[in-house]
Amino acid sequence: MKTTPARHVCRLSVCTALLLVLGVFLTGCATQGDQARAEGTGIGAGVGAAVGAGLGYLLGGSQGALIGAGVGAVVGGTSGYVYADQVAKRHEMLKGKEHDVDARIAFAEAVNSDTRQYNQRLQKEVADLEPKIATLEARVKTQQVTQQELDRQKQDLARKIADANKQLGAGQQELEGLRNFRAQQSSPSPKLDAQISALETNLKEMKMHTASLASQSARI
């Protein structure tokens, strides 16, 4: 009969404990308010990476730690702030008041606030990536980077671009809904017009930042 090494048993025990801790953390994130969601991406990714690295090391040593950290960061990040989800929750403001102009104005103001916040995050992400992309470009020119590393970086950027396009699509859908509602109104509403105009501007900025991510990807 084969016996399980004590070290392996220890690893499995610690893994189980870490998974339980991670489960409690993610459950707590799900029950927090808007502020926690707004801060969740950075915190979630950080904690996810830490827990992932710990699990990876226990399962596969230092190489497993690197893999675990990457996977953990993805899991942690997805538990944080997501613009599309936040905007979707704004529709709760319209329940039973779908035809009320003032309710639509308040809704549009909230969506604009969410859009500006997401734009700030996206702009920072683009800025933070710039020196990394520049360094990678220099390494490519001097052939100091492997194809595997390049593929990994391209895949990471592709995920970021796909996510940014998803958020942009969500914003454009809300803009179209507001435009349709406005077209059905016979009375003037300068406040609603102003919010629609602001959302158009905010979405143009979001599209610009998304294009910047695509441009960075094309450089490597």
PyMOL CGO cylinders between C-alpha atoms (Angstrom):
from pymol import cmd
from pymol.cgo import CYLINDER

trace = [
    CYLINDER, 0.00, 0.00, 0.00, 1.31, 3.44, -0.95, 0.3, 1, 1, 1, 1, 1, 1,
    CYLINDER, 1.31, 3.44, -0.95, 1.67, 5.98, 1.83, 0.3, 1, 1, 1, 1, 1, 1,
    CYLINDER, 1.67, 5.98, 1.83, 1.21, 9.71, 1.44, 0.3, 1, 1, 1, 1, 1, 1,
    CYLINDER, 1.21, 9.71, 1.44, 4.34, 11.68, 2.42, 0.3, 1, 1, 1, 1, 1, 1,
    CYLINDER, 4.34, 11.68, 2.42, 3.87, 13.86, 5.50, 0.3, 1, 1, 1, 1, 1, 1,
    CYLINDER, 3.87, 13.86, 5.50, 4.98, 16.92, 3.54, 0.3, 1, 1, 1, 1, 1, 1,
    CYLINDER, 4.98, 16.92, 3.54, 2.28, 16.29, 0.92, 0.3, 1, 1, 1, 1, 1, 1,
    CYLINDER, 2.28, 16.29, 0.92, -0.39, 15.87, 3.60, 0.3, 1, 1, 1, 1, 1, 1,
    CYLINDER, -0.39, 15.87, 3.60, 0.73, 19.13, 5.17, 0.3, 1, 1, 1, 1, 1, 1,
    CYLINDER, 0.73, 19.13, 5.17, 0.51, 20.90, 1.82, 0.3, 1, 1, 1, 1, 1, 1,
    CYLINDER, 0.51, 20.90, 1.82, -3.03, 19.64, 1.25, 0.3, 1, 1, 1, 1, 1, 1,
    CYLINDER, -3.03, 19.64, 1.25, -4.09, 20.70, 4.74, 0.3, 1, 1, 1, 1, 1, 1,
    CYLINDER, -4.09, 20.70, 4.74, -2.74, 24.22, 4.28, 0.3, 1, 1, 1, 1, 1, 1,
    CYLINDER, -2.74, 24.22, 4.28, -4.32, 24.41, 0.81, 0.3, 1, 1, 1, 1, 1, 1,
    CYLINDER, -4.32, 24.41, 0.81, -7.69, 23.52, 2.30, 0.3, 1, 1, 1, 1, 1, 1,
    CYLINDER, -7.69, 23.52, 2.30, -7.30, 26.21, 4.95, 0.3, 1, 1, 1, 1, 1, 1,
    CYLINDER, -7.30, 26.21, 4.95, -6.32, 28.83, 2.38, 0.3, 1, 1, 1, 1, 1, 1,
    CYLINDER, -6.32, 28.83, 2.38, -9.27, 27.94, 0.19, 0.3, 1, 1, 1, 1, 1, 1,
    CYLINDER, -9.27, 27.94, 0.19, -11.60, 28.37, 3.16, 0.3, 1, 1, 1, 1, 1, 1,
    CYLINDER, -11.60, 28.37, 3.16, -10.08, 31.78, 3.92, 0.3, 1, 1, 1, 1, 1, 1,
    CYLINDER, -10.08, 31.78, 3.92, -10.43, 32.81, 0.28, 0.3, 1, 1, 1, 1, 1, 1,
    CYLINDER, -10.43, 32.81, 0.28, -14.05, 31.69, 0.27, 0.3, 1, 1, 1, 1, 1, 1,
    CYLINDER, -14.05, 31.69, 0.27, -14.80, 33.81, 3.33, 0.3, 1, 1, 1, 1, 1, 1,
    CYLINDER, -14.80, 33.81, 3.33, -13.05, 36.81, 1.78, 0.3, 1, 1, 1, 1, 1, 1,
    CYLINDER, -13.05, 36.81, 1.78, -14.95, 36.59, -1.51, 0.3, 1, 1, 1, 1, 1, 1,
    CYLINDER, -14.95, 36.59, -1.51, -18.25, 36.17, 0.33, 0.3, 1, 1, 1, 1, 1, 1,
    CYLINDER, -18.25, 36.17, 0.33, -17.48, 39.30, 2.33, 0.3, 1, 1, 1, 1, 1, 1,
    CYLINDER, -17.48, 39.30, 2.33, -16.74, 41.21, -0.88, 0.3, 1, 1, 1, 1, 1, 1,
    CYLINDER, -16.74, 41.21, -0.88, -20.09, 40.18, -2.30, 0.3, 1, 1, 1, 1, 1, 1,
    CYLINDER, -20.09, 40.18, -2.30, -21.96, 41.66, 0.66, 0.3, 1, 1, 1, 1, 1, 1,
    CYLINDER, -21.96, 41.66, 0.66, -20.23, 45.05, 0.76, 0.3, 1, 1, 1, 1, 1, 1,
    CYLINDER, -20.23, 45.05, 0.76, -21.62, 48.29, -0.69, 0.3, 1, 1, 1, 1, 1, 1,
    CYLINDER, -21.62, 48.29, -0.69, -20.67, 50.34, -3.70, 0.3, 1, 1, 1, 1, 1, 1,
    CYLINDER, -20.67, 50.34, -3.70, -17.45, 51.63, -2.14, 0.3, 1, 1, 1, 1, 1, 1,
    CYLINDER, -17.45, 51.63, -2.14, -16.15, 48.12, -1.62, 0.3, 1, 1, 1, 1, 1, 1,
    CYLINDER, -16.15, 48.12, -1.62, -16.98, 47.26, -5.21, 0.3, 1, 1, 1, 1, 1, 1,
    CYLINDER, -16.98, 47.26, -5.21, -15.21, 50.38, -6.42, 0.3, 1, 1, 1, 1, 1, 1,
    CYLINDER, -15.21, 50.38, -6.42, -12.05, 49.43, -4.53, 0.3, 1, 1, 1, 1, 1, 1,
    CYLINDER, -12.05, 49.43, -4.53, -12.40, 45.71, -5.09, 0.3, 1, 1, 1, 1, 1, 1,
    CYLINDER, -12.40, 45.71, -5.09, -10.37, 45.22, -8.24, 0.3, 1, 1, 1, 1, 1, 1,
    CYLINDER, -10.37, 45.22, -8.24, -7.05, 46.30, -6.73, 0.3, 1, 1, 1, 1, 1, 1,
    CYLINDER, -7.05, 46.30, -6.73, -7.67, 44.69, -3.36, 0.3, 1, 1, 1, 1, 1, 1,
    CYLINDER, -7.67, 44.69, -3.36, -9.17, 41.55, -4.86, 0.3, 1, 1, 1, 1, 1, 1,
    CYLINDER, -9.17, 41.55, -4.86, -6.34, 41.09, -7.31, 0.3, 1, 1, 1, 1, 1, 1,
    CYLINDER, -6.34, 41.09, -7.31, -3.73, 41.63, -4.60, 0.3, 1, 1, 1, 1, 1, 1,
    CYLINDER, -3.73, 41.63, -4.60, -5.28, 39.18, -2.16, 0.3, 1, 1, 1, 1, 1, 1,
    CYLINDER, -5.28, 39.18, -2.16, -6.03, 36.77, -4.98, 0.3, 1, 1, 1, 1, 1, 1,
    CYLINDER, -6.03, 36.77, -4.98, -2.44, 36.85, -6.12, 0.3, 1, 1, 1, 1, 1, 1,
    CYLINDER, -2.44, 36.85, -6.12, -1.17, 36.30, -2.59, 0.3, 1, 1, 1, 1, 1, 1,
    CYLINDER, -1.17, 36.30, -2.59, -3.47, 33.37, -1.92, 0.3, 1, 1, 1, 1, 1, 1,
    CYLINDER, -3.47, 33.37, -1.92, -2.87, 31.99, -5.42, 0.3, 1, 1, 1, 1, 1, 1,
    CYLINDER, -2.87, 31.99, -5.42, 0.87, 32.17, -4.94, 0.3, 1, 1, 1, 1, 1, 1,
    CYLINDER, 0.87, 32.17, -4.94, 0.58, 30.37, -1.62, 0.3, 1, 1, 1, 1, 1, 1,
    CYLINDER, 0.58, 30.37, -1.62, -1.50, 27.61, -3.14, 0.3, 1, 1, 1, 1, 1, 1,
    CYLINDER, -1.50, 27.61, -3.14, 0.81, 27.37, -6.13, 0.3, 1, 1, 1, 1, 1, 1,
    CYLINDER, 0.81, 27.37, -6.13, 3.88, 27.02, -3.93, 0.3, 1, 1, 1, 1, 1, 1,
    CYLINDER, 3.88, 27.02, -3.93, 2.30, 24.36, -1.79, 0.3, 1, 1, 1, 1, 1, 1,
    CYLINDER, 2.30, 24.36, -1.79, 1.32, 22.38, -4.86, 0.3, 1, 1, 1, 1, 1, 1,
    CYLINDER, 1.32, 22.38, -4.86, 4.39, 22.93, -6.99, 0.3, 1, 1, 1, 1, 1, 1,
    CYLINDER, 4.39, 22.93, -6.99, 7.18, 24.86, -5.33, 0.3, 1, 1, 1, 1, 1, 1,
    CYLINDER, 7.18, 24.86, -5.33, 8.47, 28.18, -6.68, 0.3, 1, 1, 1, 1, 1, 1,
    CYLINDER, 8.47, 28.18, -6.68, 7.27, 27.54, -10.24, 0.3, 1, 1, 1, 1, 1, 1,
    CYLINDER, 7.27, 27.54, -10.24, 3.81, 26.76, -8.93, 0.3, 1, 1, 1, 1, 1, 1,
    CYLINDER, 3.81, 26.76, -8.93, 3.88, 29.98, -6.94, 0.3, 1, 1, 1, 1, 1, 1,
    CYLINDER, 3.88, 29.98, -6.94, 4.37, 32.03, -10.11, 0.3, 1, 1, 1, 1, 1, 1,
    CYLINDER, 4.37, 32.03, -10.11, 1.52, 30.26, -11.85, 0.3, 1, 1, 1, 1, 1, 1,
    CYLINDER, 1.52, 30.26, -11.85, -0.69, 30.52, -8.78, 0.3, 1, 1, 1, 1, 1, 1,
    CYLINDER, -0.69, 30.52, -8.78, -0.05, 34.23, -8.40, 0.3, 1, 1, 1, 1, 1, 1,
    CYLINDER, -0.05, 34.23, -8.40, -1.13, 34.89, -11.97, 0.3, 1, 1, 1, 1, 1, 1,
    CYLINDER, -1.13, 34.89, -11.97, -4.29, 32.83, -11.65, 0.3, 1, 1, 1, 1, 1, 1,
    CYLINDER, -4.29, 32.83, -11.65, -5.02, 34.30, -8.23, 0.3, 1, 1, 1, 1, 1, 1,
    CYLINDER, -5.02, 34.30, -8.23, -4.74, 37.84, -9.53, 0.3, 1, 1, 1, 1, 1, 1,
    CYLINDER, -4.74, 37.84, -9.53, -7.25, 37.08, -12.27, 0.3, 1, 1, 1, 1, 1, 1,
    CYLINDER, -7.25, 37.08, -12.27, -9.69, 35.51, -9.82, 0.3, 1, 1, 1, 1, 1, 1,
    CYLINDER, -9.69, 35.51, -9.82, -9.24, 38.33, -7.31, 0.3, 1, 1, 1, 1, 1, 1,
    CYLINDER, -9.24, 38.33, -7.31, -9.60, 41.02, -9.94, 0.3, 1, 1, 1, 1, 1, 1,
    CYLINDER, -9.60, 41.02, -9.94, -12.85, 39.64, -11.29, 0.3, 1, 1, 1, 1, 1, 1,
    CYLINDER, -12.85, 39.64, -11.29, -14.37, 39.81, -7.81, 0.3, 1, 1, 1, 1, 1, 1,
    CYLINDER, -14.37, 39.81, -7.81, -13.82, 43.57, -7.70, 0.3, 1, 1, 1, 1, 1, 1,
    CYLINDER, -13.82, 43.57, -7.70, -15.32, 46.57, -9.42, 0.3, 1, 1, 1, 1, 1, 1,
    CYLINDER, -15.32, 46.57, -9.42, -16.84, 45.97, -12.86, 0.3, 1, 1, 1, 1, 1, 1,
    CYLINDER, -16.84, 45.97, -12.86, -18.32, 48.96, -14.65, 0.3, 1, 1, 1, 1, 1, 1,
    CYLINDER, -18.32, 48.96, -14.65, -20.92, 46.99, -16.61, 0.3, 1, 1, 1, 1, 1, 1,
    CYLINDER, -20.92, 46.99, -16.61, -22.27, 45.34, -13.46, 0.3, 1, 1, 1, 1, 1, 1,
    CYLINDER, -22.27, 45.34, -13.46, -22.40, 48.64, -11.61, 0.3, 1, 1, 1, 1, 1, 1,
    CYLINDER, -22.40, 48.64, -11.61, -24.30, 50.33, -14.44, 0.3, 1, 1, 1, 1, 1, 1,
    CYLINDER, -24.30, 50.33, -14.44, -26.73, 47.42, -14.63, 0.3, 1, 1, 1, 1, 1, 1,
    CYLINDER, -26.73, 47.42, -14.63, -27.50, 47.87, -10.93, 0.3, 1, 1, 1, 1, 1, 1,
    CYLINDER, -27.50, 47.87, -10.93, -28.43, 51.49, -11.60, 0.3, 1, 1, 1, 1, 1, 1,
    CYLINDER, -28.43, 51.49, -11.60, -31.62, 50.22, -13.24, 0.3, 1, 1, 1, 1, 1, 1,
    CYLINDER, -31.62, 50.22, -13.24, -32.93, 49.56, -9.75, 0.3, 1, 1, 1, 1, 1, 1,
    CYLINDER, -32.93, 49.56, -9.75, -33.37, 53.35, -9.56, 0.3, 1, 1, 1, 1, 1, 1,
    CYLINDER, -33.37, 53.35, -9.56, -35.90, 53.14, -12.42, 0.3, 1, 1, 1, 1, 1, 1,
    CYLINDER, -35.90, 53.14, -12.42, -38.13, 50.39, -11.06, 0.3, 1, 1, 1, 1, 1, 1,
    CYLINDER, -38.13, 50.39, -11.06, -41.70, 51.65, -11.24, 0.3, 1, 1, 1, 1, 1, 1,
    CYLINDER, -41.70, 51.65, -11.24, -40.47, 55.02, -12.55, 0.3, 1, 1, 1, 1, 1, 1,
    CYLINDER, -40.47, 55.02, -12.55, -39.43, 54.10, -16.08, 0.3, 1, 1, 1, 1, 1, 1,
    CYLINDER, -39.43, 54.10, -16.08, -41.49, 56.92, -17.61, 0.3, 1, 1, 1, 1, 1, 1,
    CYLINDER, -41.49, 56.92, -17.61, -40.52, 59.59, -15.06, 0.3, 1, 1, 1, 1, 1, 1,
    CYLINDER, -40.52, 59.59, -15.06, -38.19, 62.22, -16.52, 0.3, 1, 1, 1, 1, 1, 1,
    CYLINDER, -38.19, 62.22, -16.52, -36.66, 63.17, -13.16, 0.3, 1, 1, 1, 1, 1, 1,
    CYLINDER, -36.66, 63.17, -13.16, -35.90, 59.51, -12.44, 0.3, 1, 1, 1, 1, 1, 1,
    CYLINDER, -35.90, 59.51, -12.44, -34.19, 59.21, -15.82, 0.3, 1, 1, 1, 1, 1, 1,
    CYLINDER, -34.19, 59.21, -15.82, -32.11, 62.30, -15.11, 0.3, 1, 1, 1, 1, 1, 1,
    CYLINDER, -32.11, 62.30, -15.11, -30.99, 60.86, -11.75, 0.3, 1, 1, 1, 1, 1, 1,
    CYLINDER, -30.99, 60.86, -11.75, -30.22, 57.56, -13.47, 0.3, 1, 1, 1, 1, 1, 1,
    CYLINDER, -30.22, 57.56, -13.47, -28.17, 59.32, -16.16, 0.3, 1, 1, 1, 1, 1, 1,
    CYLINDER, -28.17, 59.32, -16.16, -26.25, 61.27, -13.52, 0.3, 1, 1, 1, 1, 1, 1,
    CYLINDER, -26.25, 61.27, -13.52, -25.37, 58.01, -11.74, 0.3, 1, 1, 1, 1, 1, 1,
    CYLINDER, -25.37, 58.01, -11.74, -24.26, 56.32, -14.97, 0.3, 1, 1, 1, 1, 1, 1,
    CYLINDER, -24.26, 56.32, -14.97, -22.10, 59.32, -15.84, 0.3, 1, 1, 1, 1, 1, 1,
    CYLINDER, -22.10, 59.32, -15.84, -20.49, 59.11, -12.41, 0.3, 1, 1, 1, 1, 1, 1,
    CYLINDER, -20.49, 59.11, -12.41, -19.76, 55.40, -12.93, 0.3, 1, 1, 1, 1, 1, 1,
    CYLINDER, -19.76, 55.40, -12.93, -18.37, 56.11, -16.40, 0.3, 1, 1, 1, 1, 1, 1,
    CYLINDER, -18.37, 56.11, -16.40, -16.03, 58.82, -15.17, 0.3, 1, 1, 1, 1, 1, 1,
    CYLINDER, -16.03, 58.82, -15.17, -14.77, 56.55, -12.41, 0.3, 1, 1, 1, 1, 1, 1,
    CYLINDER, -14.77, 56.55, -12.41, -14.13, 53.71, -14.86, 0.3, 1, 1, 1, 1, 1, 1,
    CYLINDER, -14.13, 53.71, -14.86, -12.35, 56.10, -17.23, 0.3, 1, 1, 1, 1, 1, 1,
    CYLINDER, -12.35, 56.10, -17.23, -10.00, 57.12, -14.43, 0.3, 1, 1, 1, 1, 1, 1,
    CYLINDER, -10.00, 57.12, -14.43, -9.18, 53.47, -13.76, 0.3, 1, 1, 1, 1, 1, 1,
    CYLINDER, -9.18, 53.47, -13.76, -8.71, 52.70, -17.45, 0.3, 1, 1, 1, 1, 1, 1,
    CYLINDER, -8.71, 52.70, -17.45, -6.50, 55.75, -17.97, 0.3, 1, 1, 1, 1, 1, 1,
    CYLINDER, -6.50, 55.75, -17.97, -4.33, 54.70, -15.04, 0.3, 1, 1, 1, 1, 1, 1,
    CYLINDER, -4.33, 54.70, -15.04, -4.07, 51.18, -16.39, 0.3, 1, 1, 1, 1, 1, 1,
    CYLINDER, -4.07, 51.18, -16.39, -2.89, 52.49, -19.76, 0.3, 1, 1, 1, 1, 1, 1,
    CYLINDER, -2.89, 52.49, -19.76, -0.36, 54.79, -18.06, 0.3, 1, 1, 1, 1, 1, 1,
    CYLINDER, -0.36, 54.79, -18.06, 0.96, 51.99, -15.82, 0.3, 1, 1, 1, 1, 1, 1,
    CYLINDER, 0.96, 51.99, -15.82, 1.36, 49.68, -18.82, 0.3, 1, 1, 1, 1, 1, 1,
    CYLINDER, 1.36, 49.68, -18.82, 3.30, 52.20, -20.93, 0.3, 1, 1, 1, 1, 1, 1,
    CYLINDER, 3.30, 52.20, -20.93, 6.76, 51.77, -19.31, 0.3, 1, 1, 1, 1, 1, 1,
    CYLINDER, 6.76, 51.77, -19.31, 6.30, 48.00, -19.28, 0.3, 1, 1, 1, 1, 1, 1,
    CYLINDER, 6.30, 48.00, -19.28, 5.46, 47.96, -22.99, 0.3, 1, 1, 1, 1, 1, 1,
    CYLINDER, 5.46, 47.96, -22.99, 8.41, 50.25, -23.75, 0.3, 1, 1, 1, 1, 1, 1,
    CYLINDER, 8.41, 50.25, -23.75, 10.77, 47.91, -21.87, 0.3, 1, 1, 1, 1, 1, 1,
    CYLINDER, 10.77, 47.91, -21.87, 9.35, 44.92, -23.69, 0.3, 1, 1, 1, 1, 1, 1,
    CYLINDER, 9.35, 44.92, -23.69, 9.82, 46.69, -27.03, 0.3, 1, 1, 1, 1, 1, 1,
    CYLINDER, 9.82, 46.69, -27.03, 13.49, 47.30, -26.22, 0.3, 1, 1, 1, 1, 1, 1,
    CYLINDER, 13.49, 47.30, -26.22, 13.97, 43.67, -25.23, 0.3, 1, 1, 1, 1, 1, 1,
    CYLINDER, 13.97, 43.67, -25.23, 12.38, 42.50, -28.48, 0.3, 1, 1, 1, 1, 1, 1,
    CYLINDER, 12.38, 42.50, -28.48, 14.81, 44.64, -30.50, 0.3, 1, 1, 1, 1, 1, 1,
    CYLINDER, 14.81, 44.64, -30.50, 17.77, 43.12, -28.69, 0.3, 1, 1, 1, 1, 1, 1,
    CYLINDER, 17.77, 43.12, -28.69, 16.24, 39.63, -28.83, 0.3, 1, 1, 1, 1, 1, 1,
    CYLINDER, 16.24, 39.63, -28.83, 16.23, 39.35, -25.05, 0.3, 1, 1, 1, 1, 1, 1,
    CYLINDER, 16.23, 39.35, -25.05, 12.70, 38.04, -24.80, 0.3, 1, 1, 1, 1, 1, 1,
    CYLINDER, 12.70, 38.04, -24.80, 11.31, 34.59, -25.55, 0.3, 1, 1, 1, 1, 1, 1,
    CYLINDER, 11.31, 34.59, -25.55, 8.34, 33.96, -27.83, 0.3, 1, 1, 1, 1, 1, 1,
    CYLINDER, 8.34, 33.96, -27.83, 6.57, 32.36, -24.87, 0.3, 1, 1, 1, 1, 1, 1,
    CYLINDER, 6.57, 32.36, -24.87, 6.86, 35.57, -22.87, 0.3, 1, 1, 1, 1, 1, 1,
    CYLINDER, 6.86, 35.57, -22.87, 5.65, 37.64, -25.82, 0.3, 1, 1, 1, 1, 1, 1,
    CYLINDER, 5.65, 37.64, -25.82, 2.65, 35.36, -26.30, 0.3, 1, 1, 1, 1, 1, 1,
    CYLINDER, 2.65, 35.36, -26.30, 1.83, 35.63, -22.60, 0.3, 1, 1, 1, 1, 1, 1,
    CYLINDER, 1.83, 35.63, -22.60, 1.97, 39.42, -22.69, 0.3, 1, 1, 1, 1, 1, 1,
    CYLINDER, 1.97, 39.42, -22.69, -0.18, 39.57, -25.83, 0.3, 1, 1, 1, 1, 1, 1,
    CYLINDER, -0.18, 39.57, -25.83, -2.76, 37.27, -24.27, 0.3, 1, 1, 1, 1, 1, 1,
    CYLINDER, -2.76, 37.27, -24.27, -2.86, 39.42, -21.15, 0.3, 1, 1, 1, 1, 1, 1,
    CYLINDER, -2.86, 39.42, -21.15, -3.40, 42.57, -23.22, 0.3, 1, 1, 1, 1, 1, 1,
    CYLINDER, -3.40, 42.57, -23.22, -6.02, 40.81, -25.33, 0.3, 1, 1, 1, 1, 1, 1,
    CYLINDER, -6.02, 40.81, -25.33, -7.99, 40.04, -22.17, 0.3, 1, 1, 1, 1, 1, 1,
    CYLINDER, -7.99, 40.04, -22.17, -7.72, 43.66, -21.03, 0.3, 1, 1, 1, 1, 1, 1,
    CYLINDER, -7.72, 43.66, -21.03, -8.90, 44.93, -24.43, 0.3, 1, 1, 1, 1, 1, 1,
    CYLINDER, -8.90, 44.93, -24.43, -11.80, 42.48, -24.55, 0.3, 1, 1, 1, 1, 1, 1,
    CYLINDER, -11.80, 42.48, -24.55, -12.88, 43.55, -21.07, 0.3, 1, 1, 1, 1, 1, 1,
    CYLINDER, -12.88, 43.55, -21.07, -12.62, 47.25, -21.93, 0.3, 1, 1, 1, 1, 1, 1,
    CYLINDER, -12.62, 47.25, -21.93, -14.74, 46.68, -25.04, 0.3, 1, 1, 1, 1, 1, 1,
    CYLINDER, -14.74, 46.68, -25.04, -17.31, 44.88, -22.93, 0.3, 1, 1, 1, 1, 1, 1,
    CYLINDER, -17.31, 44.88, -22.93, -17.55, 47.84, -20.56, 0.3, 1, 1, 1, 1, 1, 1,
    CYLINDER, -17.55, 47.84, -20.56, -17.74, 50.24, -23.53, 0.3, 1, 1, 1, 1, 1, 1,
    CYLINDER, -17.74, 50.24, -23.53, -20.58, 48.22, -25.02, 0.3, 1, 1, 1, 1, 1, 1,
    CYLINDER, -20.58, 48.22, -25.02, -22.49, 48.41, -21.75, 0.3, 1, 1, 1, 1, 1, 1,
    CYLINDER, -22.49, 48.41, -21.75, -22.13, 52.19, -21.65, 0.3, 1, 1, 1, 1, 1, 1,
    CYLINDER, -22.13, 52.19, -21.65, -23.20, 52.59, -25.26, 0.3, 1, 1, 1, 1, 1, 1,
    CYLINDER, -23.20, 52.59, -25.26, -26.27, 50.49, -24.58, 0.3, 1, 1, 1, 1, 1, 1,
    CYLINDER, -26.27, 50.49, -24.58, -27.29, 52.83, -21.75, 0.3, 1, 1, 1, 1, 1, 1,
    CYLINDER, -27.29, 52.83, -21.75, -26.68, 55.85, -23.97, 0.3, 1, 1, 1, 1, 1, 1,
    CYLINDER, -26.68, 55.85, -23.97, -28.93, 54.40, -26.65, 0.3, 1, 1, 1, 1, 1, 1,
    CYLINDER, -28.93, 54.40, -26.65, -31.63, 53.74, -24.06, 0.3, 1, 1, 1, 1, 1, 1,
    CYLINDER, -31.63, 53.74, -24.06, -31.48, 57.34, -22.83, 0.3, 1, 1, 1, 1, 1, 1,
    CYLINDER, -31.48, 57.34, -22.83, -31.62, 58.66, -26.39, 0.3, 1, 1, 1, 1, 1, 1,
    CYLINDER, -31.62, 58.66, -26.39, -34.69, 56.56, -27.15, 0.3, 1, 1, 1, 1, 1, 1,
    CYLINDER, -34.69, 56.56, -27.15, -36.42, 57.75, -23.99, 0.3, 1, 1, 1, 1, 1, 1,
    CYLINDER, -36.42, 57.75, -23.99, -35.60, 61.37, -24.85, 0.3, 1, 1, 1, 1, 1, 1,
    CYLINDER, -35.60, 61.37, -24.85, -37.02, 60.97, -28.35, 0.3, 1, 1, 1, 1, 1, 1,
    CYLINDER, -37.02, 60.97, -28.35, -40.35, 59.89, -26.85, 0.3, 1, 1, 1, 1, 1, 1,
    CYLINDER, -40.35, 59.89, -26.85, -40.69, 63.06, -24.76, 0.3, 1, 1, 1, 1, 1, 1,
    CYLINDER, -40.69, 63.06, -24.76, -42.73, 65.93, -26.15, 0.3, 1, 1, 1, 1, 1, 1,
    CYLINDER, -42.73, 65.93, -26.15, -41.59, 68.47, -23.55, 0.3, 1, 1, 1, 1, 1, 1,
    CYLINDER, -41.59, 68.47, -23.55, -38.08, 69.97, -23.40, 0.3, 1, 1, 1, 1, 1, 1,
    CYLINDER, -38.08, 69.97, -23.40, -35.69, 68.67, -20.74, 0.3, 1, 1, 1, 1, 1, 1,
    CYLINDER, -35.69, 68.67, -20.74, -32.39, 70.58, -20.70, 0.3, 1, 1, 1, 1, 1, 1,
    CYLINDER, -32.39, 70.58, -20.70, -31.14, 68.58, -17.70, 0.3, 1, 1, 1, 1, 1, 1,
    CYLINDER, -31.14, 68.58, -17.70, -31.66, 65.27, -19.45, 0.3, 1, 1, 1, 1, 1, 1,
    CYLINDER, -31.66, 65.27, -19.45, -30.11, 66.62, -22.63, 0.3, 1, 1, 1, 1, 1, 1,
    CYLINDER, -30.11, 66.62, -22.63, -27.07, 67.73, -20.64, 0.3, 1, 1, 1, 1, 1, 1,
    CYLINDER, -27.07, 67.73, -20.64, -26.66, 64.28, -19.06, 0.3, 1, 1, 1, 1, 1, 1,
    CYLINDER, -26.66, 64.28, -19.06, -26.96, 62.56, -22.44, 0.3, 1, 1, 1, 1, 1, 1,
    CYLINDER, -26.96, 62.56, -22.44, -24.35, 64.91, -23.88, 0.3, 1, 1, 1, 1, 1, 1,
    CYLINDER, -24.35, 64.91, -23.88, -22.06, 64.24, -20.91, 0.3, 1, 1, 1, 1, 1, 1,
    CYLINDER, -22.06, 64.24, -20.91, -22.41, 60.49, -21.37, 0.3, 1, 1, 1, 1, 1, 1,
    CYLINDER, -22.41, 60.49, -21.37, -21.54, 60.82, -25.05, 0.3, 1, 1, 1, 1, 1, 1,
    CYLINDER, -21.54, 60.82, -25.05, -18.36, 62.66, -24.07, 0.3, 1, 1, 1, 1, 1, 1,
    CYLINDER, -18.36, 62.66, -24.07, -17.49, 60.15, -21.34, 0.3, 1, 1, 1, 1, 1, 1,
    CYLINDER, -17.49, 60.15, -21.34, -17.95, 57.22, -23.71, 0.3, 1, 1, 1, 1, 1, 1,
    CYLINDER, -17.95, 57.22, -23.71, -15.74, 58.87, -26.32, 0.3, 1, 1, 1, 1, 1, 1,
    CYLINDER, -15.74, 58.87, -26.32, -13.03, 59.05, -23.65, 0.3, 1, 1, 1, 1, 1, 1,
    CYLINDER, -13.03, 59.05, -23.65, -13.59, 55.38, -22.76, 0.3, 1, 1, 1, 1, 1, 1,
    CYLINDER, -13.59, 55.38, -22.76, -13.27, 54.46, -26.44, 0.3, 1, 1, 1, 1, 1, 1,
    CYLINDER, -13.27, 54.46, -26.44, -10.02, 56.45, -26.64, 0.3, 1, 1, 1, 1, 1, 1,
    CYLINDER, -10.02, 56.45, -26.64, -8.52, 54.63, -23.65, 0.3, 1, 1, 1, 1, 1, 1,
    CYLINDER, -8.52, 54.63, -23.65, -9.60, 51.27, -25.09, 0.3, 1, 1, 1, 1, 1, 1,
    CYLINDER, -9.60, 51.27, -25.09, -7.93, 52.20, -28.39, 0.3, 1, 1, 1, 1, 1, 1,
    CYLINDER, -7.93, 52.20, -28.39, -4.76, 53.05, -26.43, 0.3, 1, 1, 1, 1, 1, 1,
    CYLINDER, -4.76, 53.05, -26.43, -4.72, 49.52, -25.00, 0.3, 1, 1, 1, 1, 1, 1,
    CYLINDER, -4.72, 49.52, -25.00, -5.08, 48.11, -28.52, 0.3, 1, 1, 1, 1, 1, 1,
    CYLINDER, -5.08, 48.11, -28.52, -2.23, 50.35, -29.68, 0.3, 1, 1, 1, 1, 1, 1,
    CYLINDER, -2.23, 50.35, -29.68, 0.00, 49.07, -26.88, 0.3, 1, 1, 1, 1, 1, 1,
    CYLINDER, 0.00, 49.07, -26.88, -0.77, 45.49, -27.87, 0.3, 1, 1, 1, 1, 1, 1,
    CYLINDER, -0.77, 45.49, -27.87, 0.16, 46.20, -31.50, 0.3, 1, 1, 1, 1, 1, 1,
    CYLINDER, 0.16, 46.20, -31.50, 3.62, 47.32, -30.39, 0.3, 1, 1, 1, 1, 1, 1,
    CYLINDER, 3.62, 47.32, -30.39, 4.71, 43.88, -29.18, 0.3, 1, 1, 1, 1, 1, 1,
]
cmd.load_cgo(trace, "trace")
